[in-house]
Amino acid sequence: MHIRVRECRAAPRPRATDQKGNKTDSMSSWLQRQLSSHQIQLAATALVSGITVAGLIYGGQAIRRKVAIEQLKASIPPLDEEHQAQRVRQILIVYLPEFRTVASLHNCAELIVSVKLTDFGAASPLPSASREDERVAALARRAQQGEYDDELVNEQLTRTASFLTPPRFEKLRSAFVIVVGLGGVGSHCTSALARSGVSHIRLIDFDQVTLSSLNRHAVATLADVGTPKVQCVRKRLEAVVPWVQWQCLNEVWRREQGERLLGRWGHGSEREPDYVVDAIDNIDSKVELLKYCHGHGIRVVSSMGAGCKSDPTRVYVGDISTSIEDPLSRTTRRKLKLLGIGEGIPVVYSTEKPGPGKAQLLPLPEDEFVKGKVNELSVLPDFRARILPVLGTMPAVFGYSVANFVILEVTGYPHETTTGKGREKMYESILSGLQGLEERLVRKAGQDPLGLKIPVTKEDVAYLIEEVYRGRSVISGLPTRLALTRWKAPKDGFGVDQRWNGQKHSKVQLDELVCMTKEEAKKHEEEVLRSGKPPEVVYDVEVVQLVERRREEEKQYRRYR
């Protein structure tokens, strides 16, 4: 028996009707019809393709960023003990356990600031080292750890040791010297100290090597332009004296940081600085440094201005009270006197006088003054903005003179410098003699000399004696028992200047005075000033001509005082 199986199909769903009885499509039916549309399929395909492409692009960029980051990390050299970032890390490691007090936190913050982070909060970048620099640095690290043959050191320094003798040479080898300022003077001084045998040197300077400084810097090369001077000097000298221990502080000298900057060699060390070298060219910072050292009993020697100087035979080492006609020295001396310091600081200075045709401090262009805020042109606030002409040889002369003085002082080698007390007393004596002369001449004119004042100071006396007349009599050339006297009797007599009521004022002027010995001045008073004879009748032509030359020179020098 055959059974017929009927095909069962689902009965079609009735179409929905609206309120009016009209039949409407269901949502699913509408979607089926839309998806079967060819245009919709093309749009969907484009959309999916766009999403896929975008994903690939963003994924590729992410991969490239990751690769670039890895390459950047790989390009960063490993930090050594001298990198500034490593210094920050070491400070944190040492002081982090001590952050129990505000004071310890403040001290740590000051140390971290001293490494001079950039405006972006990162350590200042160091230039990439060449293979030769890396080799020299590696040798220096080993030498500073004691892995250097003492026989090689002794052989390299044998001439210095022979000159000083072994006991003095040992003092030099163990010396600790701080050099503040590493321009032309400071770099040459540091080079001489290191090459001579000083084993511990601390360098302090905020500045970088510039192209214009290569004419006077001791060791900098074109490759060092833009790098900190402290690192430049250390790197170059490590190739010469790898055993020297260095501390490099790339920062400005500040009185507030004096205890740290001029303190002992290392944490827990008892080694105090044997000498501080002041090679700063900013007057305010120089005065602050000298005042700090003087007040704390730290031996210091200061270099005065090498700019605008050209005569190495006029460079002297002496007490600051003896430095004459050096603009930087004169200003420094005056500011120190206001602080109660008149002498006791050795300086290297030049007695060379400015004059016509010689280099001068270059003025700023007029348009800079029109713009205003000229001080903003300085590297740092209160630092000079004008250009100081420098003959490249003169900073070296100053630097080696400073280093030579430090070496002799540290080792106790016999040497002499110009002391201030003897010359100061001499100037006072000459000024007193001139005062007496003017009183006698006023009395001769029939006036009362009581209370007479002369318009001449002790500094004027020093200027005339040392600079104009070279410390010698114009008559005999003798350098002892000197005095100042008028050269001629004035046409209007020796009377008191009557222009100011209630004040007796001598009419004598600097250009009227000449230098003689006391015996010659006494005779000159009788034969010329009292008798009225002209000097041309009393003295030889050579003497008269010499006096006229000196007086003409004084007129030129006077413009620069």
C-alpha positions as CSV (number, residue, x, y, z in Angstrom):
1,M,0.0,0.0,0.0
2,H,1.5,3.3,-1.0
3,I,1.3,6.1,1.3
4,R,1.6,9.6,-0.3
5,V,3.5,12.0,1.8
6,R,2.4,15.5,1.2
7,E,5.0,18.2,1.2
8,C,4.5,20.4,4.2
9,R,5.2,24.0,3.7
10,A,4.9,26.7,6.3
11,A,1.9,28.7,5.7
12,P,2.8,32.3,4.8
13,R,2.4,34.7,7.6
14,P,-0.3,37.1,7.1
15,R,0.8,40.6,6.3
16,A,0.3,43.1,8.9
17,T,-2.5,45.6,8.5
18,D,-2.6,49.1,9.6
19,Q,-5.5,50.9,11.2
20,K,-7.3,51.3,7.9
21,G,-7.0,47.6,7.1
22,N,-4.1,48.1,4.5
23,K,-1.5,45.3,4.6
24,T,2.1,46.4,5.4
25,D,5.5,44.6,5.2
26,S,7.1,43.3,8.4
27,M,10.6,44.6,9.5
28,S,12.3,41.3,8.7
29,S,10.9,41.3,5.2
30,W,12.0,44.8,4.6
31,L,15.6,44.0,5.7
32,Q,15.7,40.9,3.4
33,R,14.7,43.0,0.4
34,Q,17.3,45.7,1.3
35,L,20.1,43.2,1.7
36,S,19.3,41.6,-1.6
37,S,19.9,45.0,-3.3
38,H,23.1,45.2,-5.3
39,Q,23.9,48.8,-4.3
40,I,23.7,48.0,-0.6
41,Q,26.1,45.1,-1.1
42,L,28.6,47.3,-2.8
43,A,28.4,49.9,0.0
44,A,28.9,47.3,2.7
45,T,31.9,45.9,0.9
46,A,33.5,49.4,0.7
47,L,32.9,50.0,4.3
48,V,34.5,46.7,5.4
49,S,37.4,47.4,3.1
50,G,37.9,50.9,4.6
51,I,37.9,49.5,8.1
52,T,40.4,46.9,7.2
53,V,42.8,49.4,5.5
54,A,42.5,51.8,8.4
55,G,43.4,49.0,10.8
56,L,46.4,48.1,8.7
57,I,47.6,51.7,8.6
58,Y,47.2,52.3,12.3
59,G,48.8,48.9,13.1
60,G,51.8,49.7,10.8
61,Q,52.3,53.1,12.5
62,A,52.2,51.5,15.9
63,I,54.8,49.0,14.8
64,R,57.0,51.8,13.4
65,R,56.7,53.8,16.6
66,K,57.7,50.8,18.6
67,V,60.7,50.2,16.4
68,A,61.8,53.9,16.6
69,I,61.5,53.8,20.4
70,E,63.7,50.7,20.6
71,Q,66.2,52.3,18.2
72,L,66.3,55.5,20.3
73,K,66.8,53.5,23.5
74,A,69.6,51.5,21.8
75,S,71.3,54.8,20.7
76,I,71.5,56.1,24.3
77,P,75.0,55.3,25.7
78,P,75.1,53.7,29.1
79,L,75.4,56.2,32.0
80,D,78.7,56.4,33.6
81,E,79.6,58.0,37.0
82,E,80.1,61.4,35.4
83,H,76.8,61.8,33.5
84,Q,74.6,64.5,35.1
85,A,71.5,62.2,35.1
86,Q,73.5,59.6,37.0
87,R,74.4,62.3,39.5
88,V,70.7,62.9,40.1
89,R,70.2,59.1,40.5
90,Q,73.1,58.9,43.0
91,I,71.8,61.8,45.0
92,L,68.4,60.2,45.3
93,I,69.9,56.9,46.3
94,V,72.0,58.6,49.0
95,Y,69.4,61.0,50.4
96,L,66.1,59.1,49.8
97,P,66.3,57.2,53.1
98,E,67.0,60.6,54.9
99,F,63.8,62.3,53.8
100,R,62.6,62.4,57.3
101,T,63.1,66.1,57.7
102,V,62.4,69.2,55.6
103,A,66.1,70.2,55.9
104,S,67.4,66.9,54.4
105,L,64.8,67.2,51.6
106,H,66.0,70.8,50.9
107,N,69.6,69.8,50.8
108,C,68.9,67.1,48.3
109,A,66.9,69.5,46.2
110,E,69.8,71.9,46.1
111,L,72.2,69.2,45.0
112,I,69.8,68.1,42.3
113,V,69.4,71.7,41.0
114,S,73.2,71.9,40.9
115,V,73.4,69.4,38.1
116,K,71.6,72.0,35.9
117,L,68.7,70.2,34.3
118,T,67.3,71.6,31.1
119,D,64.0,73.5,30.8
120,F,62.4,70.2,29.8
121,G,63.5,68.4,33.0
122,A,66.2,66.3,31.5
123,A,69.9,66.3,32.2
124,S,72.0,68.5,29.8
125,P,73.0,66.3,26.9
126,L,76.7,65.5,26.5
127,P,78.2,65.3,23.1
128,S,78.8,61.9,21.6
129,A,82.4,60.9,22.2
130,S,84.8,59.7,19.5
131,R,86.6,56.5,19.8
132,E,89.7,58.4,20.9
133,D,87.8,60.3,23.5
134,E,86.4,57.0,24.8
135,R,89.8,55.4,25.0
136,V,91.2,58.4,26.8
137,A,88.3,58.5,29.3
138,A,88.7,54.7,29.9
139,L,92.4,55.2,30.6
140,A,91.7,58.2,32.9
141,R,89.2,56.2,34.9
142,R,91.7,53.4,35.5
143,A,94.4,55.9,36.3
144,Q,92.3,57.7,38.8
145,Q,91.5,54.4,40.5
146,G,95.2,53.8,41.0
147,E,95.8,51.5,38.0
148,Y,98.6,53.7,36.6
149,D,102.3,53.1,37.0
150,D,103.8,55.6,39.4
151,E,107.1,55.4,37.5
152,L,105.4,56.8,34.4
153,V,103.9,59.7,36.5
154,N,107.3,60.4,38.0
155,E,109.0,60.3,34.6
156,Q,106.4,62.7,33.2
157,L,106.9,65.2,36.1
158,T,110.6,64.7,36.6
159,R,111.6,68.2,35.5
160,T,109.1,69.8,38.0
161,A,110.2,67.4,40.8
162,S,113.9,68.2,40.1
163,F,113.2,72.0,40.3
164,L,111.1,71.9,43.5
165,T,113.0,69.1,45.2
166,P,111.2,66.0,46.5
167,P,109.7,67.4,49.7
168,R,108.1,70.4,48.0
169,F,107.1,68.3,45.0
170,E,105.1,66.0,47.3
171,K,103.2,69.0,48.6
172,L,102.3,69.9,45.0
173,R,101.2,66.3,44.2
174,S,98.8,66.2,47.2
175,A,97.4,69.7,46.6
176,F,93.8,70.5,46.1
177,V,93.1,73.6,44.0
178,I,89.8,75.1,42.9
179,V,89.6,77.2,39.7
180,V,86.5,79.4,39.3
181,G,86.1,80.6,35.7
182,L,87.5,78.7,32.8
183,G,87.9,81.3,30.1
184,G,91.3,82.2,28.6
185,V,92.9,82.8,32.0
186,G,91.3,80.0,33.9
187,S,91.9,77.3,31.2
188,H,95.6,78.2,30.9
189,C,96.0,78.2,34.7
190,T,94.3,74.8,35.0
191,S,96.4,73.3,32.3
192,A,99.6,74.5,34.0
193,L,98.5,73.3,37.4
194,A,97.6,69.8,36.1
195,R,100.7,69.5,34.0
196,S,102.9,70.5,36.9
197,G,101.5,67.8,39.2
198,V,98.4,69.1,41.2
199,S,96.4,65.9,41.7
200,H,93.0,67.3,42.8
201,I,91.3,70.1,40.9
202,R,87.8,71.3,41.1
203,L,86.4,73.3,38.2
204,I,83.5,75.8,38.5
205,D,82.1,77.6,35.5
206,F,78.5,78.0,34.1
207,D,79.5,78.8,30.5
208,Q,80.0,76.9,27.3
209,V,82.8,77.0,24.8
210,T,82.1,79.5,22.0
211,L,83.7,79.9,18.6
212,S,85.0,83.3,19.5
213,S,86.7,82.0,22.6
214,L,89.0,79.6,20.7
215,N,91.5,82.5,20.2
216,R,92.5,82.4,23.8
217,H,91.3,79.1,25.3
218,A,94.0,76.7,26.4
219,V,92.6,73.4,25.2
220,A,89.3,73.8,23.5
221,T,88.9,72.7,19.8
222,L,86.2,73.2,17.2
223,A,84.6,69.9,18.4
224,D,84.1,71.4,21.9
225,V,82.1,74.4,20.7
226,G,78.7,74.4,22.5
227,T,79.9,72.1,25.3
228,P,80.4,73.0,29.0
229,K,83.8,74.5,29.6
230,V,84.3,72.4,32.7
231,Q,83.8,69.2,30.7
232,C,86.0,70.4,27.9
233,V,88.9,71.2,30.1
234,R,88.7,67.9,31.9
235,K,88.3,65.9,28.7
236,R,91.3,67.5,27.0
237,L,93.6,67.4,30.0
238,E,92.8,63.7,30.8
239,A,94.6,62.9,27.6
240,V,97.7,64.6,29.1
241,V,97.5,63.8,32.9
242,P,95.0,60.9,33.2
243,W,95.8,60.4,36.9
244,V,94.4,63.8,38.0
245,Q,91.2,63.7,40.0
246,W,88.5,66.1,38.8
247,Q,85.3,67.6,40.1
248,C,83.4,69.6,37.5
249,L,80.6,71.9,38.6
250,N,78.8,73.4,35.6
251,E,77.2,76.3,37.5
252,V,77.5,80.0,38.4
253,W,79.4,81.0,41.5
254,R,76.9,82.1,44.2
255,R,77.7,83.2,47.6
256,E,74.8,81.2,49.0
257,Q,76.4,78.1,47.6
258,G,79.9,79.0,48.8
259,E,80.2,76.3,51.5
260,R,79.4,73.6,48.9
261,L,81.3,75.0,46.0
262,L,84.5,75.8,48.0
263,G,84.1,73.0,50.5
264,R,86.1,69.8,51.1
265,W,87.0,67.5,48.3
266,G,84.3,64.8,48.9
267,H,81.7,63.6,51.3
268,G,83.4,62.7,54.6
269,S,86.7,64.0,53.4
270,E,89.0,66.1,55.5
271,R,90.8,67.6,52.5
272,E,90.3,71.4,52.4
273,P,91.3,73.5,49.4
274,D,94.9,74.6,49.4
275,Y,94.1,77.5,47.1
276,V,91.3,79.1,45.1
277,V,91.9,80.7,41.8
278,D,89.6,83.6,40.8
279,A,89.4,83.9,37.1
280,I,86.0,85.4,36.9
281,D,85.5,88.4,34.6
282,N,82.3,89.7,36.2
283,I,83.1,92.2,38.8
284,D,80.2,91.5,41.2
285,S,80.8,87.8,41.2
286,K,84.5,88.4,41.6
287,V,84.0,90.7,44.6
288,E,81.6,88.1,46.2
289,L,84.1,85.3,45.7
290,L,87.1,87.3,47.1
291,K,85.0,88.5,50.1
292,Y,83.9,84.9,50.9
293,C,87.4,83.6,50.7
294,H,88.9,86.5,52.8
295,G,86.2,86.1,55.4
296,H,86.5,82.3,55.7
297,G,90.3,82.2,55.7
298,I,90.6,80.5,52.3
299,R,93.7,81.4,50.4
300,V,92.8,82.9,47.1
301,V,94.6,84.6,44.2
302,S,92.7,86.7,41.7
303,S,93.4,87.5,38.1
304,M,92.6,91.1,37.0
305,G,91.7,92.1,33.5
306,A,93.7,90.7,30.5
307,G,91.4,92.4,28.0
308,C,92.7,95.4,26.1
309,K,96.3,94.5,27.3
310,S,99.2,93.8,25.0
311,D,102.5,94.2,26.9
312,P,103.5,91.0,28.8
313,T,106.4,92.9,30.5
314,R,103.9,95.0,32.5
315,V,102.2,92.0,34.2
316,Y,102.9,91.8,37.9
317,V,101.9,89.7,40.9
318,G,101.2,91.7,44.1
319,D,98.8,92.7,46.7
320,I,95.5,94.2,45.4
321,S,96.3,97.5,47.1
322,T,99.3,97.9,44.7
323,S,97.4,97.3,41.5
324,I,97.4,100.6,39.6
325,E,95.7,101.8,36.4
326,D,93.9,98.4,35.8
327,P,90.2,99.2,35.3
328,L,89.0,95.9,36.5
329,S,91.4,95.9,39.5
330,R,90.5,99.5,40.4
331,T,86.8,98.8,40.4
332,T,87.3,95.5,42.3
333,R,89.6,97.3,44.8
334,R,87.1,100.0,45.5
335,K,84.2,97.6,46.0
336,L,86.3,95.5,48.4
337,K,87.2,98.6,50.4
338,L,83.5,99.3,50.9
339,L,83.3,95.9,52.4
340,G,86.2,96.6,54.7
341,I,88.9,94.7,52.7
342,G,91.8,97.0,51.6
343,E,94.6,94.5,51.3
344,G,95.7,91.0,51.8
345,I,94.5,89.5,48.5
346,P,97.2,88.7,45.9
347,V,96.3,89.5,42.4
348,V,97.9,89.3,38.9
349,Y,97.5,92.6,37.1
350,S,98.9,94.8,34.4
351,T,100.3,98.3,34.7
352,E,99.9,98.9,31.0
353,K,98.0,102.1,30.4
354,P,95.3,102.6,27.8
355,G,95.9,105.2,25.3
356,P,95.3,106.5,21.7
357,G,95.3,103.7,19.2
358,K,95.0,101.0,21.7
359,A,92.1,98.6,22.1
360,Q,89.2,99.7,24.2
361,L,85.9,98.1,25.5
362,L,83.7,98.1,22.4
363,P,80.4,99.9,22.9
364,L,77.0,98.4,22.1
365,P,75.4,99.6,18.8
366,E,73.2,102.7,19.3
367,D,70.1,100.9,18.1
368,E,70.4,98.5,21.1
369,F,70.1,101.4,23.5
370,V,67.1,102.7,21.6
371,K,65.4,99.3,22.0
372,G,66.0,99.5,25.8
373,K,66.6,96.7,28.3
374,V,70.3,96.5,27.4
375,N,70.9,94.2,30.3
376,E,68.9,91.4,28.6
377,L,71.7,91.1,26.1
378,S,73.9,89.6,28.8
379,V,74.4,85.9,29.1
380,L,73.2,86.1,32.7
381,P,71.8,89.0,34.8
382,D,74.5,91.5,35.9
383,F,77.0,90.1,33.4
384,R,78.6,92.3,30.8
385,A,76.9,92.7,27.5
386,R,79.7,94.6,25.7
387,I,82.5,93.0,23.7
388,L,85.9,93.0,25.4
389,P,88.8,92.9,22.8
390,V,91.4,90.3,23.8
391,L,94.8,89.6,22.3
392,G,94.9,85.8,22.5
393,T,98.4,85.7,24.1
394,M,97.6,87.9,27.1
395,P,95.1,85.6,28.9
396,A,97.8,82.9,28.7
397,V,100.3,85.2,30.3
398,F,97.9,86.0,33.1
399,G,96.9,82.3,33.5
400,Y,100.4,81.0,33.8
401,S,101.3,83.8,36.2
402,V,98.5,82.8,38.4
403,A,99.4,79.1,38.2
404,N,103.1,79.9,38.9
405,F,102.1,81.9,42.0
406,V,99.9,79.0,43.3
407,I,102.6,76.4,42.8
408,L,105.2,78.5,44.7
409,E,102.7,79.2,47.5
410,V,101.6,75.6,47.9
411,T,105.1,74.2,47.9
412,G,106.7,77.0,50.0
413,Y,109.2,77.8,47.3
414,P,111.0,81.1,48.0
415,H,109.5,84.0,46.0
416,E,108.7,87.7,46.4
417,T,105.6,89.7,45.3
418,T,104.9,93.4,45.4
419,T,103.5,94.0,48.9
420,G,101.0,96.7,49.5
421,K,102.0,98.1,52.9
422,G,105.3,99.6,51.8
423,R,104.0,101.3,48.7
424,E,100.9,102.6,50.5
425,K,103.1,104.2,53.2
426,M,105.3,105.7,50.5
427,Y,102.3,107.3,48.8
428,E,101.1,108.7,52.1
429,S,104.5,110.1,52.7
430,I,104.7,111.7,49.3
431,L,101.2,113.2,49.7
432,S,102.2,114.6,53.1
433,G,105.3,116.2,51.6
434,L,103.2,117.7,48.8
435,Q,100.8,119.1,51.4
436,G,103.7,120.7,53.3
437,L,105.1,122.2,50.1
438,E,101.8,123.9,49.2
439,E,101.5,125.3,52.7
440,R,105.0,126.8,52.5
441,L,104.3,128.3,49.1
442,V,101.0,129.8,50.3
443,R,102.8,131.3,53.3
444,K,105.4,132.8,50.9
445,A,102.5,134.5,49.1
446,G,101.5,136.2,52.3
447,Q,98.4,134.1,53.2
448,D,97.5,131.9,56.1
449,P,97.9,128.2,55.1
450,L,96.0,126.9,58.1
451,G,93.3,124.5,56.9
452,L,94.6,124.4,53.4
453,K,93.4,121.5,51.3
454,I,95.0,120.2,48.1
455,P,93.0,118.5,45.3
456,V,95.3,115.4,45.2
457,T,94.5,112.0,46.6
458,K,96.7,109.0,47.5
459,E,95.5,107.3,44.4
460,D,96.6,110.3,42.3
461,V,100.0,110.1,43.9
462,A,100.2,106.4,43.0
463,Y,99.1,107.2,39.4
464,L,101.7,109.9,38.9
465,I,104.6,108.0,40.5
466,E,103.9,104.5,39.0
467,E,102.3,105.3,35.7
468,V,103.4,108.7,34.5
469,Y,106.9,108.8,35.9
470,R,107.6,105.0,36.0
471,G,108.7,105.2,39.7
472,R,111.8,107.3,38.9
473,S,113.0,110.8,39.2
474,V,112.9,112.9,36.0
475,I,116.3,114.5,36.9
476,S,118.5,111.6,38.1
477,G,116.4,108.5,37.3
478,L,116.7,107.3,40.9
479,P,113.8,105.2,42.3
480,T,114.2,105.9,46.0
481,R,113.1,108.7,48.4
482,L,110.7,110.1,45.8
483,A,108.6,113.2,46.1
484,L,106.2,115.3,44.0
485,T,106.6,119.0,43.3
486,R,105.4,121.7,41.0
487,W,107.4,122.0,37.8
488,K,106.9,125.7,37.4
489,A,105.8,128.7,39.4
490,P,102.3,129.7,38.4
491,K,101.9,133.1,36.7
492,D,99.1,134.1,39.1
493,G,101.2,133.1,42.2
494,F,100.7,130.5,44.9
495,G,97.7,132.1,46.6
496,V,94.6,130.2,47.8
497,D,91.8,129.6,45.4
498,Q,89.1,132.1,46.5
499,R,86.1,130.7,44.4
500,W,84.6,128.9,47.4
501,N,83.8,130.9,50.6
502,G,84.9,129.4,53.9
503,Q,87.3,126.9,52.2
504,K,91.0,127.1,51.6
505,H,91.8,125.3,48.4
506,S,95.1,125.0,46.6
507,K,95.3,125.7,42.9
508,V,97.7,122.9,42.2
509,Q,96.8,120.5,39.3
510,L,98.1,117.0,38.5
511,D,99.6,118.0,35.2
512,E,101.8,120.6,37.1
513,L,103.5,117.9,39.3
514,V,106.7,116.1,38.5
515,C,108.6,113.3,40.3
516,M,112.0,113.9,41.9
517,T,113.9,112.6,44.9
518,K,113.4,114.5,48.1
519,E,116.8,116.2,47.9
520,E,116.2,117.2,44.3
521,A,112.7,118.6,45.2
522,K,114.1,120.7,48.0
523,K,116.7,122.2,45.7
524,H,114.0,122.7,43.0
525,E,111.8,124.6,45.5
526,E,114.6,127.1,46.2
527,E,115.9,127.6,42.6
528,V,112.7,127.4,40.6
529,L,109.6,127.9,42.7
530,R,110.8,130.6,45.1
531,S,113.2,132.4,42.9
532,G,110.9,132.4,39.9
533,K,113.5,131.0,37.4
534,P,112.1,128.9,34.5
535,P,113.1,125.2,34.6
536,E,114.7,125.6,31.2
537,V,117.4,127.8,32.7
538,V,118.1,125.4,35.6
539,Y,118.0,122.0,33.9
540,D,119.5,120.3,30.9
541,V,117.6,120.1,27.6
542,E,117.2,116.3,28.1
543,V,115.5,116.7,31.5
544,V,113.2,119.4,30.1
545,Q,112.2,117.3,27.1
546,L,111.6,114.3,29.3
547,V,109.3,116.3,31.6
548,E,107.4,117.6,28.6
549,R,106.9,114.1,27.1
550,R,105.7,112.7,30.4
551,R,103.2,115.6,30.8
552,E,101.9,115.1,27.3
553,E,101.4,111.4,28.0
554,E,99.6,112.3,31.2
555,K,97.1,114.4,29.3
556,Q,96.3,111.4,27.1
557,Y,96.1,108.9,30.0
558,R,93.8,111.3,31.9
559,R,91.0,110.7,29.5
560,Y,90.9,107.0,30.4
561,R,91.0,107.3,34.2
